[in-house]
Amino acid sequence: MKNSALSQLARRTGPPPISWLMHLALSRPKLISLAAGFTDNESLPVAEILETLGEILHTNKTGQPALQYGSTQGDATLRAVTSKRLQKLDGIATARRAYSPERMIITNGSQQFLYMATEALCDPGDLVLVEDPTYFVYLGILQSRGAKVRGVRMESDGLDLAHLEKILESLKKCGELRRLKALYLVSYFQNPTGITTSSAKKLAALKLLKQYEPAAGHPIYLLEDAAYRELRFGGEDVKSALAARGFENRVIYAGTYSKPFATGTRVGFGLLPEPVFSAVLRIKGNHDFGTSNLLQQLLARALASGRYEKHLGDLQKRYARKAGIMLNALQKHFPPQIKWQAPAGGLYFWARLPRGIKSGVKSKLFQAALAKNVFYVPGVLCYAEDSTRHKPDNEMRISFGGASEENILEGIKRLGTVLTKYRCTISGQN
Ligand SMILES: Cc1ncc(COP(=O)(O)O)c(C=O)c1O
């Protein structure tokens, strides 16, 4: 056939690295994966979920509604509980519009929410600012939607505001600001760097975006992805952008119950102001007209019974321990030229190798690591296609989430051996 029947979107959409990373991890059982962001397997709450499902399915009265279709927006009880939880996390005592259950949509993981929010905002050629580096699966969404991306540099407390302002100014000068729709921030224990953006920086970013709206001619949203917020095992919680007074119509917040409870349930949620809320609701109506009712009721009951909270506390302790094990192993086995920052939550360490030592999929380093049955996420995957800078290719994301304690130790030891061997010989080669 001369022509393809595929849509432009289908032809444009590249293979998501997450799929082959997960496939690699699952298809080679001997491989120690410090790559894909699987959560801790041994602590997945089987007994708690069985008990909760038993309560729901114990009688027809509670069981049948859970086994029936629900609404597109999502279970009202789950939305109300989630809204209260978020206000509490942000230390806000009285009900505020930004957190209203009326503004919330329950989704199939926060991933679906991110997809739909981006679908509602971006036409091909539109622009989204992201942290440099950022969550590579979100970069896939943008690539698929045909959106352009610019990376905003990061500092140890999050976004580099001076760089954000410089980018906004340059977009204004070249008339591109009208294509800018949002700034996407993975604000807590960021995937991939583990960095948390301070609430002062979130507020400053909101103010900056607002300042450039007249030139854009439309609202510019802050899309806050708080996927790792509850996986905090050190430091103080940071207020979300929802708490920023006067910006309730500019913040879109994505949250999830996957990471802090059971990844396989994939129940996420989002809060949005109008008109994005109604647009996403219409889109969700076309996608699936509602997230699994049974899973939503499972979450609502796990939250109400205290099982969620209990599990979360255990999980935080477990991740603290695993992060500590990884830190000790890195200190022991990695050559001293390799730098990292210990995270206070989330699932990741971000290691920076000396310049010239490449860590990409085709690099000798990555291949040597694979040969030793260990792998990581090459840092280069986390950088947007941004022609204004070179993509760094000397970093790696290493996760302590899915691997057992034994495998964390063994995996880092193997990576350390490979790094020590290649440090002197692979400089400058690919
Ligand atoms: C930054 C970030 N956002 C969103 C997600 C999506 O998670 P889920 O769809 O399970 O809520 C992930 C998953 O790894 C993530 O790392």
The ligand as an SDF file (V2000), in Angstrom:
LIG
                    3D

 16 16  0  0  0  0  0  0  0  0999 V2000
    6.3500   11.5010   38.2200 C   0  0  0  0  0  0  0  0  0  0  0  0
    5.2880   10.4890   37.9830 C   0  0  0  0  0  0  0  0  0  0  0  0
    4.0460   10.9090   37.7220 N   0  0  0  0  0  0  0  0  0  0  0  0
    3.0550   10.0470   37.4830 C   0  0  0  0  0  0  0  0  0  0  0  0
    3.2780    8.6740   37.4870 C   0  0  0  0  0  0  0  0  0  0  0  0
    2.1380    7.7680   37.1830 C   0  0  0  0  0  0  0  0  0  0  0  0
    1.7920    6.9550   38.2400 O   0  0  0  0  0  0  0  0  0  0  0  0
    0.3400    6.2930   38.3840 P   0  0  0  0  0  0  0  0  0  0  0  0
   -0.2930    6.3460   37.0460 O   0  0  0  0  0  0  0  0  0  0  0  0
    0.5870    4.9150   38.8540 O   0  0  0  0  0  0  0  0  0  0  0  0
   -0.3990    7.1390   39.3560 O   0  0  0  0  0  0  0  0  0  0  0  0
    4.5640    8.1860   37.7380 C   0  0  0  0  0  0  0  0  0  0  0  0
    4.8350    6.7510   37.7150 C   0  0  0  0  0  0  0  0  0  0  0  0
    5.9350    6.2790   37.7900 O   0  0  0  0  0  0  0  0  0  0  0  0
    5.6010    9.1210   38.0030 C   0  0  0  0  0  0  0  0  0  0  0  0
    6.8480    8.7330   38.2430 O   0  0  0  0  0  0  0  0  0  0  0  0
  1  2  1  0
  2  3  1  0
  2 15  2  0
  3  4  2  0
  4  5  1  0
  5  6  1  0
  5 12  2  0
  6  7  1  0
  7  8  1  0
  8  9  2  0
  8 10  1  0
  8 11  1  0
 12 13  1  0
 12 15  1  0
 13 14  2  0
 15 16  1  0
M  END
$$$$
